[in-house]
């Protein structure tokens, strides 16, 4: 996914500390490469505390659009607080589906896919799956996994 010859750096965003670190890394990498960033959030099954399940079932596009708006706001907040003034275009998109499939799909033609690592440990990652591992195994481009900052 090149935009007029400019490399695209795709980054997964979900509001976690690891994803925020990945976003900052992706912006710096896009700046270094003279490219731009595509920040992607996945809309899988809704969290019933946050989403009207009936709306999700009947109109997933509304859920996708809402998730995209929340992701855009969060990305703007993270970048406003980031050190350094980088002139990098950041496009934000939400896509329906599981995180690994959405991110690896977005990575088609990209120069790099960047994901955060929550550091849940071997057992939890094995039991519940790891987005980072799934992306490393299935992405059509290079992948960088950025650890969450330590407190």
Secondary structure, DSSP 8 states (H G I E B T S, - for coil): --BTTB-EEEEE--SSHHHHHHHHHHHHHHHHHT-EEEEEEEE-S--TTTS-HHHHHH-HHHHHHHHHHHHHHHHHHHHHHSSS-----EEEEEEES-HHHHHHHHTTT-SEEEEEE----HHHHHHH--HHHHHHHH-SSEEEEEE----
